[in-house]
Amino acid sequence: MATAKLQWPMASHVRLQHCPRGDPPIPAPYNPTFLNATHTSLLVVKDTKPTRASHFTVTVLNGSDGKIVPLLLKSTDTIGKLQRRFLQKRPDLTGSLNLAYNGKPVQRHQSLRELGVKNGATFITFQRCLGG
């Protein structure tokens, strides 16, 4: 079996990894400093600078009627605050307001920063079916 030399533009050192399931080898960049290392450890560094909450606009798309509601929030706000603001503008949707972001349901306690929400992001309302 002949091995072709691959050109990797971002890393100068590439080693082909052996795949036990028979998949084709994938070039994996590595740091040559660790070529003969037996172990290493990572040190977690916490940034001590206080982070400022950034303001941005998110939209909530009502999945049942297609109406879009823009909201101005901070990155430190939670989904619970987003829901309260949305219900102030659309009180007709009072009840169980379920929201999804990036195709996944979000919880009331999660912050927008934790979810990686950026300016212009869209949340979608959805209905949960009860029963089994």
CYANA upper distance limits for C-alpha pairs under 8 A (distance plus 0.5 A):
  6 LEU  CA     27 PRO  CA      8.35
  8 TRP  CA     12 SER  CA      7.13
  8 TRP  CA     14 VAL  CA      7.75
 11 ALA  CA     29 PRO  CA      6.61
 11 ALA  CA     30 TYR  CA      8.42
 12 SER  CA     29 PRO  CA      8.41
 13 HIS  CA     29 PRO  CA      6.51
 13 HIS  CA     30 TYR  CA      6.75
 13 HIS  CA     31 ASN  CA      7.59
 13 HIS  CA     32 PRO  CA      7.62
 14 VAL  CA     27 PRO  CA      6.43
 14 VAL  CA     28 ALA  CA      6.14
 14 VAL  CA     29 PRO  CA      5.18
 14 VAL  CA     30 TYR  CA      6.82
 15 ARG  CA     27 PRO  CA      6.32
 15 ARG  CA     28 ALA  CA      6.22
 15 ARG  CA     29 PRO  CA      7.12
 15 ARG  CA     30 TYR  CA      7.83
 16 LEU  CA     25 PRO  CA      6.27
 16 LEU  CA     26 ILE  CA      6.32
 16 LEU  CA     27 PRO  CA      5.30
 16 LEU  CA     28 ALA  CA      6.83
 17 GLN  CA     25 PRO  CA      6.12
 17 GLN  CA     26 ILE  CA      6.55
 17 GLN  CA     27 PRO  CA      7.18
 17 GLN  CA     28 ALA  CA      7.38
 18 HIS  CA     25 PRO  CA      6.43
 19 CYS  CA     23 ASP  CA      6.22
 19 CYS  CA     24 PRO  CA      7.51
 19 CYS  CA     25 PRO  CA      6.79
 30 TYR  CA     34 PHE  CA      8.31
 31 ASN  CA     35 LEU  CA      7.69
 33 THR  CA     37 ALA  CA      8.26
 53 ALA  CA     74 LYS  CA      6.30
 53 ALA  CA     75 SER  CA      5.89
 53 ALA  CA     76 THR  CA      6.39
 54 SER  CA     74 LYS  CA      5.96
 54 SER  CA     75 SER  CA      6.06
 55 HIS  CA     72 LEU  CA      7.43
 55 HIS  CA     73 LEU  CA      6.16
 55 HIS  CA     74 LYS  CA      4.91
 55 HIS  CA     75 SER  CA      6.99
 56 PHE  CA     72 LEU  CA      6.26
 56 PHE  CA     73 LEU  CA      6.21
 56 PHE  CA     74 LYS  CA      6.78
 56 PHE  CA     75 SER  CA      8.09
 56 PHE  CA    118 LYS  CA      7.84
 56 PHE  CA    119 ASN  CA      5.46
 56 PHE  CA    120 GLY  CA      7.86
 57 THR  CA     70 PRO  CA      7.13
 57 THR  CA     71 LEU  CA      6.05
 57 THR  CA     72 LEU  CA      5.03
 57 THR  CA     73 LEU  CA      6.70
 57 THR  CA    119 ASN  CA      5.92
 57 THR  CA    120 GLY  CA      6.06
 57 THR  CA    121 ALA  CA      8.01
 58 VAL  CA     70 PRO  CA      6.34
 58 VAL  CA     71 LEU  CA      5.91
 58 VAL  CA     72 LEU  CA      7.02
 58 VAL  CA     73 LEU  CA      7.79
 58 VAL  CA    118 LYS  CA      8.43
 58 VAL  CA    119 ASN  CA      6.73
 58 VAL  CA    120 GLY  CA      5.49
 58 VAL  CA    121 ALA  CA      5.49
 58 VAL  CA    122 THR  CA      6.33
 58 VAL  CA    123 PHE  CA      8.04
 59 THR  CA     68 ILE  CA      6.91
 59 THR  CA     69 VAL  CA      5.97
 59 THR  CA     70 PRO  CA      4.78
 59 THR  CA     71 LEU  CA      6.43
 59 THR  CA    120 GLY  CA      7.29
 59 THR  CA    121 ALA  CA      6.83
 59 THR  CA    122 THR  CA      5.26
 59 THR  CA    123 PHE  CA      6.69
 60 VAL  CA     68 ILE  CA      6.16
 60 VAL  CA     69 VAL  CA      5.68
 60 VAL  CA     70 PRO  CA      6.92
 60 VAL  CA     71 LEU  CA      8.22
 60 VAL  CA     86 PHE  CA      8.11
 60 VAL  CA    122 THR  CA      6.14
 60 VAL  CA    123 PHE  CA      5.19
 60 VAL  CA    124 ILE  CA      6.16
 60 VAL  CA    125 THR  CA      7.69
 61 LEU  CA     66 GLY  CA      6.70
 61 LEU  CA     67 LYS  CA      6.36
 61 LEU  CA     68 ILE  CA      5.05
 61 LEU  CA     69 VAL  CA      7.02
 61 LEU  CA    122 THR  CA      7.36
 61 LEU  CA    123 PHE  CA      6.62
 61 LEU  CA    124 ILE  CA      5.27
 61 LEU  CA    125 THR  CA      6.80
 62 ASN  CA     66 GLY  CA      5.73
 62 ASN  CA     67 LYS  CA      5.91
 62 ASN  CA     68 ILE  CA      6.85
 62 ASN  CA    124 ILE  CA      6.56
 62 ASN  CA    125 THR  CA      5.65
 62 ASN  CA    126 PHE  CA      8.15
 63 GLY  CA     67 LYS  CA      8.31
 63 GLY  CA    124 ILE  CA      6.65
 63 GLY  CA    125 THR  CA      5.77
 63 GLY  CA    126 PHE  CA      6.40
 64 SER  CA    125 THR  CA      8.38
 64 SER  CA    126 PHE  CA      8.12
 69 VAL  CA     86 PHE  CA      7.80
 69 VAL  CA     89 LYS  CA      8.24
 71 LEU  CA     82 LEU  CA      8.35
 71 LEU  CA     85 ARG  CA      7.89
 71 LEU  CA     86 PHE  CA      7.92
 73 LEU  CA     77 ASP  CA      7.15
 73 LEU  CA     82 LEU  CA      8.07
 74 LYS  CA    112 LEU  CA      8.27
 75 SER  CA    111 SER  CA      7.56
 75 SER  CA    112 LEU  CA      5.64
 75 SER  CA    113 ARG  CA      5.50
 75 SER  CA    117 VAL  CA      8.09
 76 THR  CA    111 SER  CA      6.26
 76 THR  CA    112 LEU  CA      6.68
 76 THR  CA    113 ARG  CA      6.60
 77 ASP  CA     81 LYS  CA      6.78
 77 ASP  CA     82 LEU  CA      7.86
 77 ASP  CA    111 SER  CA      6.01
 77 ASP  CA    112 LEU  CA      6.56
 78 THR  CA     82 LEU  CA      6.99
 78 THR  CA    108 ARG  CA      7.01
 78 THR  CA    109 HIS  CA      6.40
 78 THR  CA    110 GLN  CA      5.93
 78 THR  CA    111 SER  CA      4.54
 78 THR  CA    112 LEU  CA      6.45
 79 ILE  CA     83 GLN  CA      6.63
 79 ILE  CA    106 VAL  CA      7.83
 79 ILE  CA    107 GLN  CA      7.11
 79 ILE  CA    108 ARG  CA      5.15
 79 ILE  CA    109 HIS  CA      6.80
 79 ILE  CA    110 GLN  CA      6.38
 79 ILE  CA    111 SER  CA      6.67
 79 ILE  CA    112 LEU  CA      7.45
 80 GLY  CA     84 ARG  CA      6.80
 80 GLY  CA    107 GLN  CA      8.43
 80 GLY  CA    108 ARG  CA      4.93
 80 GLY  CA    109 HIS  CA      6.97
 81 LYS  CA     85 ARG  CA      6.68
 82 LEU  CA     86 PHE  CA      6.61
 83 GLN  CA     87 LEU  CA      6.63
 83 GLN  CA     97 LEU  CA      7.75
 84 ARG  CA     88 GLN  CA      6.78
 85 ARG  CA     89 LYS  CA      7.22
 86 PHE  CA     90 ARG  CA      6.57
 87 LEU  CA     91 PRO  CA      5.33
 87 LEU  CA     92 ASP  CA      8.23
 87 LEU  CA     93 LEU  CA      7.21
 87 LEU  CA     94 THR  CA      7.09
 90 ARG  CA     94 THR  CA      8.49
 93 LEU  CA     97 LEU  CA      7.77
 97 LEU  CA    125 THR  CA      7.29
 97 LEU  CA    126 PHE  CA      8.01
 97 LEU  CA    127 GLN  CA      8.29
 98 ASN  CA    105 PRO  CA      7.80
 98 ASN  CA    106 VAL  CA      8.35
 98 ASN  CA    125 THR  CA      6.01
 98 ASN  CA    126 PHE  CA      6.03
 98 ASN  CA    127 GLN  CA      7.13
 98 ASN  CA    128 ARG  CA      8.19
 99 LEU  CA    105 PRO  CA      6.35
 99 LEU  CA    106 VAL  CA      6.52
 99 LEU  CA    123 PHE  CA      6.70
 99 LEU  CA    124 ILE  CA      6.01
 99 LEU  CA    125 THR  CA      5.09
 99 LEU  CA    126 PHE  CA      6.77
100 ALA  CA    104 LYS  CA      5.56
100 ALA  CA    105 PRO  CA      4.66
100 ALA  CA    106 VAL  CA      6.11
100 ALA  CA    123 PHE  CA      6.10
100 ALA  CA    124 ILE  CA      5.73
100 ALA  CA    125 THR  CA      6.88
100 ALA  CA    126 PHE  CA      7.85
101 TYR  CA    105 PRO  CA      6.91
101 TYR  CA    106 VAL  CA      7.16
101 TYR  CA    122 THR  CA      7.40
101 TYR  CA    123 PHE  CA      5.52
101 TYR  CA    124 ILE  CA      7.18
102 ASN  CA    123 PHE  CA      8.34
106 VAL  CA    110 GLN  CA      7.67
110 GLN  CA    114 GLU  CA      6.99
110 GLN  CA    115 LEU  CA      7.63
111 SER  CA    115 LEU  CA      7.00
112 LEU  CA    116 GLY  CA      6.77
112 LEU  CA    117 VAL  CA      5.85
113 ARG  CA    117 VAL  CA      6.51
117 VAL  CA    121 ALA  CA      6.80
